[in-house]
Amino acid sequence: MSRNYIEDQKNELEALESIYFDELEVLDEDRRKFKISVCTEEYKETLDGLSCDLVFQYTKMYPDEAPFIEIENEVNFESDTSQKVKDVLNDTIQENLGMEMIFSLVGCTQELLNTLFDQIKIDREELRERKQKEAEELEHKKFEGTKCTVENFIKWKNEFEAEMGIAEKRAKENEANRKLTGRELFLKDQSLLDSDIRFLTENGDSIENVKIDESLFQNLDLEEDLPSDEDESDDPDYKP
């Protein structure tokens, strides 16, 4: 007894319409062509997932031969996702030749999409954790700074002084100090004299009792350094 393919196809389509009430759409009844939308669970709720339409068309001798299948309206598919869907469909067809197989083809496609999207979620989480770790390490480096050693401190000090002009200023001061006479250096900072006197009086010594080694001043020409009365009289602001 020969098989009534048209009757078998009609019965299967009716069963599919009851199972996939919202997902199935008949495109051409005469040509027995229809599509079923397949997607991951997340896509229905948030549109964050994988989705596609499987377009089926019965052949004359289906299910003893494979139906025509097209993949359309892919959403969030990667470059190789469509090929993976085709591969799993071909494997399922070979396993089900001679039996109504549309339900199995839709099922294996949905299972594949769920598996692929699970991996996508894992990859997203790993990427998020990696970026967070990199951000934390960068933030830690800001507070960690550079370990201070004698070498890099001297280098920093020289660079800082060069930038602020301190080294040049110090060199000029040293040069100026070398040109001062002994008396000028002595009179430059009166606080030195005051501090010495204060030191002596605080320790109970009398200035009159301080012994002076006169030999230290034998080579100094103090008369040349001391201002004369004539110089003072030449000063218009001088008041005797």
MONOR-V181001 format. One record per backbone hydrogen bond with DSSP energy under -1.0 kcal/mol. NH is the residue of the N-H (numbers start at 0). CO is the residue of the C=O. E is the energy in kcal/mol with one decimal. If there is no record, write none. Layout:
<<NH;CO;E> <NH;CO;E>>
This chain:
<<4;2;-1.2> <7;3;-2.1> <8;4;-2.6> <9;5;-2.2> <10;6;-2.4> <11;7;-2.1> <12;8;-2.4> <13;9;-2.0> <14;10;-1.9> <15;11;-2.5> <16;12;-2.2> <17;13;-1.4> <18;14;-1.7> <19;15;-3.4> <23;19;-2.2> <24;34;-2.5> <26;32;-2.0> <27;32;-2.3> <32;27;-3.0> <33;55;-2.3> <34;24;-2.6> <35;53;-2.2> <36;22;-1.6> <37;51;-3.2> <39;49;-2.2> <45;41;-3.2> <46;42;-1.2> <50;74;-1.4> <51;37;-2.5> <52;71;-3.1> <53;35;-2.7> <54;69;-2.9> <55;33;-3.1> <56;67;-1.7> <57;31;-1.9> <61;58;-1.3> <63;60;-2.1> <67;56;-2.5> <69;54;-1.9> <71;52;-2.6> <74;50;-2.8> <80;77;-1.3> <83;79;-1.7> <84;80;-2.1> <85;81;-2.3> <86;82;-2.3> <87;83;-2.1> <88;84;-2.1> <89;85;-2.4> <90;86;-2.1> <91;87;-1.9> <92;88;-2.4> <93;89;-2.0> <94;90;-1.4> <95;91;-1.1> <97;62;-3.2> <98;95;-2.3> <104;100;-2.5> <105;101;-2.5> <106;102;-2.3> <107;103;-2.5> <108;104;-1.5> <109;105;-2.3> <110;106;-2.3> <111;107;-2.0> <112;108;-2.4> <113;109;-2.3> <114;110;-2.1> <115;111;-2.7> <116;112;-2.4> <117;113;-2.1> <118;114;-1.6> <119;115;-1.8> <120;116;-2.4> <121;117;-1.8> <122;118;-2.6> <123;119;-2.3> <124;120;-2.2> <125;121;-2.5> <126;122;-2.3> <127;123;-2.5> <128;124;-2.7> <129;125;-2.3> <130;126;-2.5> <131;127;-2.3> <132;128;-2.5> <133;129;-2.4> <134;130;-2.3> <135;131;-2.3> <136;132;-2.5> <137;133;-2.2> <138;134;-2.2> <139;135;-2.3> <140;136;-2.0> <141;137;-1.2> <142;138;-1.0> <143;139;-2.0> <144;140;-1.9> <152;148;-2.1> <153;149;-2.3> <154;150;-2.2> <155;151;-2.3> <156;152;-3.0> <157;153;-2.6> <158;154;-2.3> <159;155;-2.9> <160;156;-2.7> <161;157;-2.3> <162;158;-2.2> <163;159;-2.3> <164;160;-1.1> <165;160;-1.8> <168;164;-1.9> <169;165;-2.9> <170;166;-2.2> <171;167;-2.0> <172;168;-2.2> <173;169;-2.4> <174;170;-2.1> <175;171;-2.3> <176;172;-2.6> <177;173;-1.8> <184;180;-2.4> <185;181;-2.0> <186;182;-2.6> <187;183;-1.1> <191;188;-1.6> <193;189;-2.1> <194;190;-2.6> <195;191;-1.8> <196;192;-2.2> <197;193;-2.6> <198;194;-2.1> <199;195;-2.0> <200;196;-2.4> <201;197;-2.3> <202;198;-1.1> <203;200;-1.4> <204;199;-2.2> <208;205;-1.3> <209;206;-1.4> <213;211;-1.1> <215;212;-1.6> <216;213;-1.6> <217;214;-1.0> <219;216;-1.0> <221;219;-1.2> <225;221;-2.2> <231;227;-1.8> <232;228;-2.1> <233;229;-1.2> <237;234;-1.8>>
